[in-house]
Amino acid sequence: AGKGSGKSKSGKAFADAGKSRSAKAGLQFPAGRVHRLLKKGNYAQRVGASAPVYLAVVLEYFAAEFLSWPAMRHTITRSSAPCLGTCSLPSGTTR
């Protein structure tokens, strides 16, 4: 059981040996790609291991919020027509 074999010295397999960081965190966004882009972009001299996972969580949350806007608009206005240009909500409602 050498380095990177996915097994401990006792021979038991690690549960997360073959899983990506995104899969371990339960994400759809790629934490590995975010890490590579953070390093490549020269945003800092060093990038920690948890920083790209956290950023992937934030990006996934924003994407989910953004994609839920049409459904929220449909729920509020009960309109099935697509929103062309600027969408206005009825008075008294907030996003």
MODELLER restraints for C-alpha pairs under 7 A, 6 or more apart:
rsr = mdl.restraints
at = mdl.atoms
rsr.add(forms.Gaussian(group=physical.xy_distance, feature=features.Distance(at['CA:1:A'], at['CA:7:A']), mean=6.05, stdev=0.5))
rsr.add(forms.Gaussian(group=physical.xy_distance, feature=features.Distance(at['CA:1:A'], at['CA:8:A']), mean=6.79, stdev=0.5))
rsr.add(forms.Gaussian(group=physical.xy_distance, feature=features.Distance(at['CA:1:A'], at['CA:9:A']), mean=6.32, stdev=0.5))
rsr.add(forms.Gaussian(group=physical.xy_distance, feature=features.Distance(at['CA:6:A'], at['CA:13:A']), mean=5.81, stdev=0.5))
rsr.add(forms.Gaussian(group=physical.xy_distance, feature=features.Distance(at['CA:6:A'], at['CA:14:A']), mean=5.69, stdev=0.5))
rsr.add(forms.Gaussian(group=physical.xy_distance, feature=features.Distance(at['CA:6:A'], at['CA:17:A']), mean=5.07, stdev=0.5))
rsr.add(forms.Gaussian(group=physical.xy_distance, feature=features.Distance(at['CA:7:A'], at['CA:13:A']), mean=4.34, stdev=0.5))
rsr.add(forms.Gaussian(group=physical.xy_distance, feature=features.Distance(at['CA:7:A'], at['CA:14:A']), mean=5.72, stdev=0.5))
rsr.add(forms.Gaussian(group=physical.xy_distance, feature=features.Distance(at['CA:21:A'], at['CA:31:A']), mean=6.12, stdev=0.5))
rsr.add(forms.Gaussian(group=physical.xy_distance, feature=features.Distance(at['CA:21:A'], at['CA:32:A']), mean=6.95, stdev=0.5))
rsr.add(forms.Gaussian(group=physical.xy_distance, feature=features.Distance(at['CA:22:A'], at['CA:28:A']), mean=6.68, stdev=0.5))
rsr.add(forms.Gaussian(group=physical.xy_distance, feature=features.Distance(at['CA:22:A'], at['CA:29:A']), mean=6.72, stdev=0.5))
rsr.add(forms.Gaussian(group=physical.xy_distance, feature=features.Distance(at['CA:22:A'], at['CA:30:A']), mean=5.70, stdev=0.5))
rsr.add(forms.Gaussian(group=physical.xy_distance, feature=features.Distance(at['CA:22:A'], at['CA:31:A']), mean=5.36, stdev=0.5))
rsr.add(forms.Gaussian(group=physical.xy_distance, feature=features.Distance(at['CA:27:A'], at['CA:57:A']), mean=6.96, stdev=0.5))
rsr.add(forms.Gaussian(group=physical.xy_distance, feature=features.Distance(at['CA:29:A'], at['CA:56:A']), mean=5.73, stdev=0.5))
rsr.add(forms.Gaussian(group=physical.xy_distance, feature=features.Distance(at['CA:29:A'], at['CA:60:A']), mean=6.15, stdev=0.5))
rsr.add(forms.Gaussian(group=physical.xy_distance, feature=features.Distance(at['CA:30:A'], at['CA:56:A']), mean=6.79, stdev=0.5))
rsr.add(forms.Gaussian(group=physical.xy_distance, feature=features.Distance(at['CA:31:A'], at['CA:52:A']), mean=5.49, stdev=0.5))
rsr.add(forms.Gaussian(group=physical.xy_distance, feature=features.Distance(at['CA:31:A'], at['CA:53:A']), mean=5.14, stdev=0.5))
rsr.add(forms.Gaussian(group=physical.xy_distance, feature=features.Distance(at['CA:31:A'], at['CA:56:A']), mean=5.68, stdev=0.5))
rsr.add(forms.Gaussian(group=physical.xy_distance, feature=features.Distance(at['CA:34:A'], at['CA:52:A']), mean=5.48, stdev=0.5))
rsr.add(forms.Gaussian(group=physical.xy_distance, feature=features.Distance(at['CA:34:A'], at['CA:56:A']), mean=6.80, stdev=0.5))
rsr.add(forms.Gaussian(group=physical.xy_distance, feature=features.Distance(at['CA:35:A'], at['CA:52:A']), mean=4.95, stdev=0.5))
rsr.add(forms.Gaussian(group=physical.xy_distance, feature=features.Distance(at['CA:39:A'], at['CA:47:A']), mean=6.58, stdev=0.5))
rsr.add(forms.Gaussian(group=physical.xy_distance, feature=features.Distance(at['CA:74:A'], at['CA:80:A']), mean=6.39, stdev=0.5))
